[in-house]
Amino acid sequence: MRSSKIFIVLGIFCLLVMSACGAGSSKTSSGVASSQSNTFVVAQSADAVTLDPHKTNDSASANVMNQIYDRLVKLNKDMKIEPELAKSWKQINSTTWQFNLQHGVKFSNGE
């Protein structure tokens, strides 16, 4: 078990070193090499299935949606609920919750 962890760490290290070797130049959309790039590329093992938060349960879609959408609350590393857009919330009855949003929060339509 320990040797497999060491193998994985060494593999990741080699990948990072190899990816850094090509950082000096990049190609533009026309295929011409450029010495500087403002592009940050992230690779994941699969494409997002959907960007609709109500229609997905796969991690590839969740990884992309976490970069696009803000949530009312989030879970921290200890699985405790923390505020994100909401500064406070309370349960009104068994089916209704009231959320008070952080100052300056706007929806995509500007409201």
VOMIDREN-223298 format. One record per atom (N, C-alpha, C): chain; residue in one letter; x, y, z; atom name; residue number from 1. Coordinates in steps of 0.02 Angstrom, whole numbers, plus 50000, padded with zeros to 5 digits. Atoms other than C-alpha are relative to their C-alpha. Layout:
N
{unit:A, code:A, x:X, y:Y, z:Z, site:CA, pos:NUM} .
...
end
This chain:
111
{unit:A, code:M, x:50041, y:49940, z:50000, site:N, pos:1} .
{unit:A, code:M, x:50000, y:50000, z:50000, site:CA, pos:1} .
{unit:A, code:M, x:50044, y:50063, z:50000, site:C, pos:1} .
{unit:A, code:R, x:49956, y:49942, z:49996, site:N, pos:2} .
{unit:A, code:R, x:50140, y:50122, z:50046, site:CA, pos:2} .
{unit:A, code:R, x:50037, y:50011, z:49934, site:C, pos:2} .
{unit:A, code:S, x:49963, y:49992, z:50062, site:N, pos:3} .
{unit:A, code:S, x:50236, y:50087, z:49886, site:CA, pos:3} .
{unit:A, code:S, x:49955, y:50027, z:49944, site:C, pos:3} .
{unit:A, code:S, x:50045, y:49973, z:50051, site:N, pos:4} .
{unit:A, code:S, x:50081, y:50125, z:49780, site:CA, pos:4} .
{unit:A, code:S, x:49991, y:50075, z:50010, site:C, pos:4} .
{unit:A, code:K, x:50006, y:49928, z:49987, site:N, pos:5} .
{unit:A, code:K, x:50065, y:50295, z:49866, site:CA, pos:5} .
{unit:A, code:K, x:50062, y:50037, z:49975, site:C, pos:5} .
{unit:A, code:I, x:49938, y:49970, z:50023, site:N, pos:6} .
{unit:A, code:I, x:50247, y:50332, z:49830, site:CA, pos:6} .
{unit:A, code:I, x:50001, y:50003, z:49924, site:C, pos:6} .
{unit:A, code:F, x:50003, y:50002, z:50073, site:N, pos:7} .
{unit:A, code:F, x:50222, y:50280, z:49648, site:CA, pos:7} .
{unit:A, code:F, x:49953, y:50055, z:49973, site:C, pos:7} .
{unit:A, code:I, x:50048, y:49949, z:50022, site:N, pos:8} .
{unit:A, code:I, x:50071, y:50396, z:49632, site:CA, pos:8} .
{unit:A, code:I, x:50030, y:50070, z:50008, site:C, pos:8} .
{unit:A, code:V, x:49969, y:49934, z:49988, site:N, pos:9} .
{unit:A, code:V, x:50164, y:50544, z:49709, site:CA, pos:9} .
{unit:A, code:V, x:50055, y:50013, z:49949, site:C, pos:9} .
{unit:A, code:L, x:49947, y:49992, z:50050, site:N, pos:10} .
{unit:A, code:L, x:50314, y:50515, z:49594, site:CA, pos:10} .
{unit:A, code:L, x:49970, y:50013, z:49931, site:C, pos:10} .
{unit:A, code:G, x:50033, y:49989, z:50065, site:N, pos:11} .
{unit:A, code:G, x:50197, y:50504, z:49443, site:CA, pos:11} .
{unit:A, code:G, x:49974, y:50070, z:49993, site:C, pos:11} .
{unit:A, code:I, x:50026, y:49931, z:50002, site:N, pos:12} .
{unit:A, code:I, x:50113, y:50668, z:49487, site:CA, pos:12} .
{unit:A, code:I, x:50057, y:50050, z:49994, site:C, pos:12} .
{unit:A, code:F, x:49941, y:49956, z:50004, site:N, pos:13} .
{unit:A, code:F, x:50283, y:50750, z:49514, site:CA, pos:13} .
{unit:A, code:F, x:50027, y:50002, z:49929, site:C, pos:13} .
{unit:A, code:C, x:49974, y:50003, z:50069, site:N, pos:14} .
{unit:A, code:C, x:50343, y:50690, z:49342, site:CA, pos:14} .
{unit:A, code:C, x:49954, y:50038, z:49952, site:C, pos:14} .
{unit:A, code:L, x:50047, y:49964, z:50043, site:N, pos:15} .
{unit:A, code:L, x:50185, y:50756, z:49260, site:CA, pos:15} .
{unit:A, code:L, x:50007, y:50076, z:50008, site:C, pos:15} .
{unit:A, code:L, x:49992, y:49928, z:49988, site:N, pos:16} .
{unit:A, code:L, x:50208, y:50927, z:49342, site:CA, pos:16} .
{unit:A, code:L, x:50065, y:50025, z:49969, site:C, pos:16} .
{unit:A, code:V, x:49936, y:49980, z:50029, site:N, pos:17} .
{unit:A, code:V, x:50390, y:50935, z:49288, site:CA, pos:17} .
{unit:A, code:V, x:49994, y:50003, z:49924, site:C, pos:17} .
{unit:A, code:M, x:50008, y:50001, z:50073, site:N, pos:18} .
{unit:A, code:M, x:50346, y:50886, z:49109, site:CA, pos:18} .
{unit:A, code:M, x:49955, y:50056, z:49975, site:C, pos:18} .
{unit:A, code:S, x:50044, y:49946, z:50022, site:N, pos:19} .
{unit:A, code:S, x:50204, y:51012, z:49099, site:CA, pos:19} .
{unit:A, code:S, x:50034, y:50067, z:50006, site:C, pos:19} .
{unit:A, code:A, x:49964, y:49937, z:49992, site:N, pos:20} .
{unit:A, code:A, x:50319, y:51151, z:49160, site:CA, pos:20} .
{unit:A, code:A, x:50051, y:50010, z:49944, site:C, pos:20} .
{unit:A, code:C, x:49950, y:49994, z:50053, site:N, pos:21} .
{unit:A, code:C, x:50444, y:51113, z:49020, site:CA, pos:21} .
{unit:A, code:C, x:49974, y:50037, z:49940, site:C, pos:21} .
{unit:A, code:G, x:50028, y:49967, z:50059, site:N, pos:22} .
{unit:A, code:G, x:50326, y:51179, z:48887, site:CA, pos:22} .
{unit:A, code:G, x:49969, y:50067, z:50015, site:C, pos:22} .
{unit:A, code:A, x:50033, y:49938, z:49980, site:N, pos:23} .
{unit:A, code:A, x:50274, y:51336, z:48980, site:CA, pos:23} .
{unit:A, code:A, x:50028, y:50062, z:49966, site:C, pos:23} .
{unit:A, code:G, x:49968, y:49942, z:50029, site:N, pos:24} .
{unit:A, code:G, x:50391, y:51452, z:48883, site:CA, pos:24} .
{unit:A, code:G, x:49964, y:50029, z:49940, site:C, pos:24} .
{unit:A, code:S, x:50035, y:49973, z:50058, site:N, pos:25} .
{unit:A, code:S, x:50286, y:51467, z:48727, site:CA, pos:25} .
{unit:A, code:S, x:49934, y:49962, z:49992, site:C, pos:25} .
{unit:A, code:S, x:50065, y:50032, z:50015, site:N, pos:26} .
{unit:A, code:S, x:50109, y:51430, z:48673, site:CA, pos:26} .
{unit:A, code:S, x:49978, y:50022, z:49931, site:C, pos:26} .
{unit:A, code:K, x:50025, y:49983, z:50066, site:N, pos:27} .
{unit:A, code:K, x:50015, y:51432, z:48510, site:CA, pos:27} .
{unit:A, code:K, x:49936, y:50039, z:50005, site:C, pos:27} .
{unit:A, code:T, x:50061, y:49961, z:50002, site:N, pos:28} .
{unit:A, code:T, x:49882, y:51559, z:48471, site:CA, pos:28} .
{unit:A, code:T, x:49949, y:49962, z:49959, site:C, pos:28} .
{unit:A, code:S, x:50052, y:50034, z:50039, site:N, pos:29} .
{unit:A, code:S, x:49719, y:51514, z:48384, site:CA, pos:29} .
{unit:A, code:S, x:50019, y:49992, z:49927, site:C, pos:29} .
{unit:A, code:S, x:49978, y:50007, z:50070, site:N, pos:30} .
{unit:A, code:S, x:49806, y:51540, z:48217, site:CA, pos:30} .
{unit:A, code:S, x:50056, y:49949, z:49994, site:C, pos:30} .
{unit:A, code:G, x:49947, y:50050, z:50002, site:N, pos:31} .
{unit:A, code:G, x:49938, y:51410, z:48266, site:CA, pos:31} .
{unit:A, code:G, x:50069, y:50029, z:50005, site:C, pos:31} .
{unit:A, code:V, x:49935, y:49968, z:49996, site:N, pos:32} .
{unit:A, code:V, x:50078, y:51537, z:48283, site:CA, pos:32} .
{unit:A, code:V, x:50023, y:49999, z:50073, site:C, pos:32} .
{unit:A, code:A, x:49974, y:50003, z:49932, site:N, pos:33} .
{unit:A, code:A, x:50190, y:51515, z:48435, site:CA, pos:33} .
{unit:A, code:A, x:50004, y:50069, z:50030, site:C, pos:33} .
{unit:A, code:S, x:49998, y:49937, z:49963, site:N, pos:34} .
{unit:A, code:S, x:50179, y:51653, z:48565, site:CA, pos:34} .
{unit:A, code:S, x:50043, y:49990, z:50062, site:C, pos:34} .
{unit:A, code:S, x:49956, y:50007, z:49943, site:N, pos:35} .
{unit:A, code:S, x:50305, y:51687, z:48703, site:CA, pos:35} .
{unit:A, code:S, x:49963, y:50011, z:50066, site:C, pos:35} .
{unit:A, code:Q, x:50038, y:49988, z:49939, site:N, pos:36} .
{unit:A, code:Q, x:50171, y:51741, z:48829, site:CA, pos:36} .
{unit:A, code:Q, x:49928, y:49978, z:49990, site:C, pos:36} .
{unit:A, code:S, x:50069, y:50021, z:50003, site:N, pos:37} .
{unit:A, code:S, x:50000, y:51674, z:48869, site:CA, pos:37} .
{unit:A, code:S, x:49965, y:50017, z:50065, site:C, pos:37} .
{unit:A, code:N, x:50041, y:49985, z:49941, site:N, pos:38} .
{unit:A, code:N, x:49864, y:51729, z:48989, site:CA, pos:38} .
{unit:A, code:N, x:49949, y:49945, z:50011, site:C, pos:38} .
{unit:A, code:T, x:50047, y:50055, z:49996, site:N, pos:39} .
{unit:A, code:T, x:49777, y:51561, z:48974, site:CA, pos:39} .
{unit:A, code:T, x:50021, y:49951, z:50054, site:C, pos:39} .
{unit:A, code:F, x:49988, y:50051, z:49949, site:N, pos:40} .
{unit:A, code:F, x:49763, y:51443, z:49121, site:CA, pos:40} .
{unit:A, code:F, x:49959, y:49939, z:49981, site:C, pos:40} .
{unit:A, code:V, x:50033, y:50061, z:50023, site:N, pos:41} .
{unit:A, code:V, x:49721, y:51266, z:49067, site:CA, pos:41} .
{unit:A, code:V, x:49994, y:49950, z:50056, site:C, pos:41} .
{unit:A, code:V, x:50012, y:50051, z:49950, site:N, pos:42} .
{unit:A, code:V, x:49643, y:51139, z:49184, site:CA, pos:42} .
{unit:A, code:V, x:49973, y:49939, z:49964, site:C, pos:42} .
{unit:A, code:A, x:50023, y:50062, z:50031, site:N, pos:43} .
{unit:A, code:A, x:49623, y:50959, z:49131, site:CA, pos:43} .
{unit:A, code:A, x:49961, y:49958, z:50050, site:C, pos:43} .
{unit:A, code:Q, x:50035, y:50049, z:49959, site:N, pos:44} .
{unit:A, code:Q, x:49497, y:50837, z:49200, site:CA, pos:44} .
{unit:A, code:Q, x:49984, y:49940, z:49958, site:C, pos:44} .
{unit:A, code:S, x:50005, y:50064, z:50035, site:N, pos:45} .
{unit:A, code:S, x:49461, y:50658, z:49155, site:CA, pos:45} .
{unit:A, code:S, x:49938, y:49994, z:49956, site:C, pos:45} .
{unit:A, code:A, x:50062, y:50005, z:50040, site:N, pos:46} .
{unit:A, code:A, x:49288, y:50690, z:49079, site:CA, pos:46} .
{unit:A, code:A, x:49971, y:50069, z:49990, site:C, pos:46} .
{unit:A, code:D, x:50036, y:49937, z:50012, site:N, pos:47} .
{unit:A, code:D, x:49183, y:50829, z:49005, site:CA, pos:47} .
{unit:A, code:D, x:49939, y:50004, z:50045, site:C, pos:47} .
{unit:A, code:A, x:50061, y:49991, z:49963, site:N, pos:48} .
{unit:A, code:A, x:49038, y:50903, z:49100, site:CA, pos:48} .
{unit:A, code:A, x:49942, y:49972, z:49961, site:C, pos:48} .
{unit:A, code:V, x:50059, y:50029, z:50032, site:N, pos:49} .
{unit:A, code:V, x:48877, y:50811, z:49062, site:CA, pos:49} .
{unit:A, code:V, x:49949, y:50054, z:49987, site:C, pos:49} .
{unit:A, code:T, x:50047, y:49945, z:50005, site:N, pos:50} .
{unit:A, code:T, x:48770, y:50965, z:49092, site:CA, pos:50} .
{unit:A, code:T, x:50024, y:50056, z:50046, site:C, pos:50} .
{unit:A, code:L, x:49986, y:49944, z:49956, site:N, pos:51} .
{unit:A, code:L, x:48784, y:51138, z:49170, site:CA, pos:51} .
{unit:A, code:L, x:49938, y:50020, z:50040, site:C, pos:51} .
{unit:A, code:D, x:50061, y:49989, z:49962, site:N, pos:52} .
{unit:A, code:D, x:48610, y:51126, z:49246, site:CA, pos:52} .
{unit:A, code:D, x:50007, y:49967, z:50068, site:C, pos:52} .
{unit:A, code:P, x:49988, y:50030, z:49934, site:N, pos:53} .
{unit:A, code:P, x:48634, y:51102, z:49434, site:CA, pos:53} .
{unit:A, code:P, x:49945, y:49952, z:50022, site:C, pos:53} .
{unit:A, code:H, x:50056, y:50043, z:49981, site:N, pos:54} .
{unit:A, code:H, x:48463, y:51018, z:49447, site:CA, pos:54} .
{unit:A, code:H, x:50001, y:49933, z:49963, site:C, pos:54} .
{unit:A, code:K, x:50001, y:50060, z:50042, site:N, pos:55} .
{unit:A, code:K, x:48504, y:50884, z:49318, site:CA, pos:55} .
{unit:A, code:K, x:50065, y:49961, z:50001, site:C, pos:55} .
{unit:A, code:T, x:49935, y:50034, z:50000, site:N, pos:56} .
{unit:A, code:T, x:48674, y:50820, z:49370, site:CA, pos:56} .
{unit:A, code:T, x:50019, y:49974, z:50069, site:C, pos:56} .
{unit:A, code:N, x:49972, y:50025, z:49938, site:N, pos:57} .
{unit:A, code:N, x:48760, y:50716, z:49500, site:CA, pos:57} .
{unit:A, code:N, x:50071, y:49972, z:49988, site:C, pos:57} .
{unit:A, code:D, x:49932, y:50024, z:50015, site:N, pos:58} .
{unit:A, code:D, x:48929, y:50683, z:49416, site:CA, pos:58} .
{unit:A, code:D, x:50051, y:50053, z:50020, site:C, pos:58} .
{unit:A, code:S, x:49949, y:49953, z:49975, site:N, pos:59} .
{unit:A, code:S, x:49090, y:50760, z:49480, site:CA, pos:59} .
{unit:A, code:S, x:50029, y:50044, z:49945, site:C, pos:59} .
{unit:A, code:A, x:49974, y:49958, z:50054, site:N, pos:60} .
{unit:A, code:A, x:49149, y:50822, z:49309, site:CA, pos:60} .
{unit:A, code:A, x:49957, y:50062, z:49990, site:C, pos:60} .
{unit:A, code:S, x:50046, y:49942, z:50006, site:N, pos:61} .
{unit:A, code:S, x:48994, y:50933, z:49294, site:CA, pos:61} .
{unit:A, code:S, x:50005, y:50044, z:50061, site:C, pos:61} .
{unit:A, code:A, x:49995, y:49961, z:49938, site:N, pos:62} .
{unit:A, code:A, x:49008, y:50986, z:49476, site:CA, pos:62} .
{unit:A, code:A, x:50063, y:50043, z:50001, site:C, pos:62} .
{unit:A, code:N, x:49937, y:49962, z:50002, site:N, pos:63} .
{unit:A, code:N, x:49190, y:51040, z:49450, site:CA, pos:63} .
{unit:A, code:N, x:49992, y:50063, z:49958, site:C, pos:63} .
{unit:A, code:V, x:50009, y:49942, z:50044, site:N, pos:64} .
{unit:A, code:V, x:49139, y:51155, z:49307, site:CA, pos:64} .
{unit:A, code:V, x:49950, y:50048, z:50031, site:C, pos:64} .
{unit:A, code:M, x:50052, y:49957, z:49972, site:N, pos:65} .
{unit:A, code:M, x:48981, y:51220, z:49392, site:CA, pos:65} .
{unit:A, code:M, x:50025, y:50039, z:50061, site:C, pos:65} .
{unit:A, code:N, x:49972, y:49964, z:49943, site:N, pos:66} .
{unit:A, code:N, x:49080, y:51266, z:49549, site:CA, pos:66} .
{unit:A, code:N, x:50039, y:50062, z:49978, site:C, pos:66} .
{unit:A, code:Q, x:49964, y:49943, z:50026, site:N, pos:67} .
{unit:A, code:Q, x:49178, y:51387, z:49439, site:CA, pos:67} .
{unit:A, code:Q, x:49953, y:50052, z:49970, site:C, pos:67} .
{unit:A, code:I, x:50049, y:49956, z:50034, site:N, pos:68} .
{unit:A, code:I, x:49020, y:51464, z:49362, site:CA, pos:68} .
{unit:A, code:I, x:49950, y:50029, z:50049, site:C, pos:68} .
{unit:A, code:Y, x:50056, y:49980, z:49957, site:N, pos:69} .
{unit:A, code:Y, x:48886, y:51470, z:49497, site:CA, pos:69} .
{unit:A, code:Y, x:50023, y:50011, z:50072, site:C, pos:69} .
{unit:A, code:D, x:49992, y:49990, z:49929, site:N, pos:70} .
{unit:A, code:D, x:48885, y:51539, z:49673, site:CA, pos:70} .
{unit:A, code:D, x:49941, y:49966, z:50035, site:C, pos:70} .
{unit:A, code:R, x:50052, y:50035, z:49963, site:N, pos:71} .
{unit:A, code:R, x:48785, y:51445, z:49805, site:CA, pos:71} .
{unit:A, code:R, x:49979, y:50042, z:50060, site:C, pos:71} .
{unit:A, code:L, x:50022, y:49967, z:49939, site:N, pos:72} .
{unit:A, code:L, x:48684, y:51506, z:49953, site:CA, pos:72} .
{unit:A, code:L, x:50045, y:49980, z:50058, site:C, pos:72} .
{unit:A, code:V, x:49957, y:50027, z:49947, site:N, pos:73} .
{unit:A, code:V, x:48785, y:51395, z:50071, site:CA, pos:73} .
{unit:A, code:V, x:50047, y:49948, z:49969, site:C, pos:73} .
{unit:A, code:K, x:49953, y:50051, z:50024, site:N, pos:74} .
{unit:A, code:K, x:48931, y:51275, z:50054, site:CA, pos:74} .
{unit:A, code:K, x:50021, y:49957, z:50059, site:C, pos:74} .
{unit:A, code:L, x:49974, y:50044, z:49948, site:N, pos:75} .
{unit:A, code:L, x:49008, y:51131, z:50151, site:CA, pos:75} .
{unit:A, code:L, x:50075, y:50011, z:50005, site:C, pos:75} .
{unit:A, code:N, x:49928, y:49993, z:49991, site:N, pos:76} .
{unit:A, code:N, x:49181, y:51156, z:50226, site:CA, pos:76} .
{unit:A, code:N, x:50032, y:49931, z:50003, site:C, pos:76} .
{unit:A, code:K, x:49964, y:50064, z:50002, site:N, pos:77} .
{unit:A, code:K, x:49313, y:51020, z:50240, site:CA, pos:77} .
{unit:A, code:K, x:49976, y:49953, z:50055, site:C, pos:77} .
{unit:A, code:D, x:50026, y:50042, z:49946, site:N, pos:78} .
{unit:A, code:D, x:49231, y:50958, z:50401, site:CA, pos:78} .
{unit:A, code:D, x:49925, y:49984, z:49990, site:C, pos:78} .
{unit:A, code:M, x:50069, y:50012, z:50019, site:N, pos:79} .
{unit:A, code:M, x:49062, y:50945, z:50312, site:CA, pos:79} .
{unit:A, code:M, x:49950, y:50041, z:50042, site:C, pos:79} .
{unit:A, code:K, x:50042, y:49952, z:49964, site:N, pos:80} .
{unit:A, code:K, x:48991, y:51092, z:50411, site:CA, pos:80} .
{unit:A, code:K, x:49975, y:50052, z:49951, site:C, pos:80} .
{unit:A, code:I, x:50030, y:49950, z:50045, site:N, pos:81} .
{unit:A, code:I, x:48874, y:51215, z:50325, site:CA, pos:81} .
{unit:A, code:I, x:50028, y:50069, z:50016, site:C, pos:81} .
{unit:A, code:E, x:49974, y:49932, z:49993, site:N, pos:82} .
{unit:A, code:E, x:48952, y:51387, z:50296, site:CA, pos:82} .
{unit:A, code:E, x:49963, y:50045, z:49951, site:C, pos:82} .
{unit:A, code:P, x:50032, y:49954, z:50048, site:N, pos:83} .
{unit:A, code:P, x:48879, y:51543, z:50213, site:CA, pos:83} .
{unit:A, code:P, x:50043, y:50011, z:49939, site:C, pos:83} .
{unit:A, code:E, x:49965, y:49977, z:50060, site:N, pos:84} .
{unit:A, code:E, x:48925, y:51587, z:50035, site:CA, pos:84} .
{unit:A, code:E, x:49965, y:50064, z:49977, site:C, pos:84} .
{unit:A, code:L, x:50039, y:49940, z:50017, site:N, pos:85} .
{unit:A, code:L, x:48796, y:51706, z:49959, site:CA, pos:85} .
{unit:A, code:L, x:49956, y:50022, z:50058, site:C, pos:85} .
{unit:A, code:A, x:50044, y:49984, z:49943, site:N, pos:86} .
{unit:A, code:A, x:48685, y:51695, z:50112, site:CA, pos:86} .
{unit:A, code:A, x:50042, y:50020, z:50060, site:C, pos:86} .
{unit:A, code:K, x:49965, y:49982, z:49938, site:N, pos:87} .
{unit:A, code:K, x:48740, y:51786, z:50268, site:CA, pos:87} .
{unit:A, code:K, x:49966, y:49969, z:50060, site:C, pos:87} .
{unit:A, code:S, x:50037, y:50035, z:49947, site:N, pos:88} .
{unit:A, code:S, x:48604, y:51705, z:50374, site:CA, pos:88} .
{unit:A, code:S, x:49939, y:49966, z:49969, site:C, pos:88} .
{unit:A, code:W, x:50059, y:50036, z:50024, site:N, pos:89} .
{unit:A, code:W, x:48455, y:51589, z:50356, site:CA, pos:89} .
{unit:A, code:W, x:49963, y:49972, z:50060, site:C, pos:89} .
{unit:A, code:K, x:50041, y:50031, z:49948, site:N, pos:90} .
{unit:A, code:K, x:48312, y:51520, z:50459, site:CA, pos:90} .
{unit:A, code:K, x:49943, y:49962, z:49967, site:C, pos:90} .
{unit:A, code:Q, x:50056, y:50040, z:50024, site:N, pos:91} .
{unit:A, code:Q, x:48176, y:51391, z:50437, site:CA, pos:91} .
{unit:A, code:Q, x:49936, y:50031, z:50025, site:C, pos:91} .
{unit:A, code:I, x:50064, y:49969, z:49983, site:N, pos:92} .
{unit:A, code:I, x:48004, y:51472, z:50432, site:CA, pos:92} .
{unit:A, code:I, x:49949, y:49947, z:50021, site:C, pos:92} .
{unit:A, code:N, x:50043, y:50057, z:49983, site:N, pos:93} .
{unit:A, code:N, x:47905, y:51309, z:50430, site:CA, pos:93} .
{unit:A, code:N, x:50032, y:49938, z:49969, site:C, pos:93} .
{unit:A, code:S, x:49970, y:50063, z:50023, site:N, pos:94} .
{unit:A, code:S, x:47932, y:51129, z:50374, site:CA, pos:94} .
{unit:A, code:S, x:50019, y:50000, z:49926, site:C, pos:94} .
{unit:A, code:T, x:49984, y:49998, z:50072, site:N, pos:95} .
{unit:A, code:T, x:47941, y:51177, z:50189, site:CA, pos:95} .
{unit:A, code:T, x:50028, y:50067, z:49977, site:C, pos:95} .
{unit:A, code:T, x:49979, y:49932, z:50020, site:N, pos:96} .
{unit:A, code:T, x:48001, y:51359, z:50191, site:CA, pos:96} .
{unit:A, code:T, x:50061, y:50022, z:50040, site:C, pos:96} .
{unit:A, code:W, x:49940, y:49971, z:49969, site:N, pos:97} .
{unit:A, code:W, x:48172, y:51435, z:50225, site:CA, pos:97} .
{unit:A, code:W, x:50007, y:50072, z:49977, site:C, pos:97} .
{unit:A, code:Q, x:49987, y:49930, z:50017, site:N, pos:98} .
{unit:A, code:Q, x:48217, y:51620, z:50227, site:CA, pos:98} .
{unit:A, code:Q, x:50075, y:50011, z:50002, site:C, pos:98} .
{unit:A, code:F, x:49928, y:49985, z:50005, site:N, pos:99} .
{unit:A, code:F, x:48392, y:51672, z:50168, site:CA, pos:99} .
{unit:A, code:F, x:50009, y:50075, z:49993, site:C, pos:99} .
{unit:A, code:N, x:49979, y:49930, z:50007, site:N, pos:100} .
{unit:A, code:N, x:48468, y:51845, z:50193, site:CA, pos:100} .
{unit:A, code:N, x:50067, y:50000, z:49964, site:C, pos:100} .
{unit:A, code:L, x:49940, y:50001, z:50043, site:N, pos:101} .
{unit:A, code:L, x:48597, y:51879, z:50057, site:CA, pos:101} .
{unit:A, code:L, x:50051, y:50051, z:50022, site:C, pos:101} .
{unit:A, code:Q, x:49945, y:49953, z:49989, site:N, pos:102} .
{unit:A, code:Q, x:48766, y:51963, z:50073, site:CA, pos:102} .
{unit:A, code:Q, x:49984, y:50065, z:49963, site:C, pos:102} .
{unit:A, code:H, x:50010, y:49936, z:50033, site:N, pos:103} .
{unit:A, code:H, x:48767, y:52148, z:50026, site:CA, pos:103} .
{unit:A, code:H, x:50032, y:50000, z:49931, site:C, pos:103} .
{unit:A, code:G, x:49972, y:49993, z:50067, site:N, pos:104} .
{unit:A, code:G, x:48792, y:52180, z:49839, site:CA, pos:104} .
{unit:A, code:G, x:49989, y:49940, z:49956, site:C, pos:104} .
{unit:A, code:V, x:50013, y:50060, z:50041, site:N, pos:105} .
{unit:A, code:V, x:48733, y:52009, z:49777, site:CA, pos:105} .
{unit:A, code:V, x:49950, y:50018, z:49945, site:C, pos:105} .
{unit:A, code:K, x:50046, y:49988, z:50056, site:N, pos:106} .
{unit:A, code:K, x:48654, y:52022, z:49605, site:CA, pos:106} .
{unit:A, code:K, x:49990, y:49935, z:49961, site:C, pos:106} .
{unit:A, code:F, x:50016, y:50058, z:50042, site:N, pos:107} .
{unit:A, code:F, x:48568, y:51891, z:49499, site:CA, pos:107} .
{unit:A, code:F, x:50024, y:50014, z:49928, site:C, pos:107} .
{unit:A, code:S, x:49974, y:49993, z:50069, site:N, pos:108} .
{unit:A, code:S, x:48617, y:51861, z:49317, site:CA, pos:108} .
{unit:A, code:S, x:49959, y:50051, z:49960, site:C, pos:108} .
{unit:A, code:N, x:50040, y:49950, z:50035, site:N, pos:109} .
{unit:A, code:N, x:48474, y:51975, z:49262, site:CA, pos:109} .
{unit:A, code:N, x:50010, y:50070, z:50027, site:C, pos:109} .
{unit:A, code:G, x:49984, y:49934, z:49973, site:N, pos:110} .
{unit:A, code:G, x:48546, y:52119, z:49365, site:CA, pos:110} .
{unit:A, code:G, x:49961, y:50020, z:50062, site:C, pos:110} .
{unit:A, code:E, x:50040, y:49982, z:49941, site:N, pos:111} .
{unit:A, code:E, x:48417, y:52118, z:49505, site:CA, pos:111} .
{unit:A, code:E, x:50038, y:49985, z:50064, site:C, pos:111} .
end
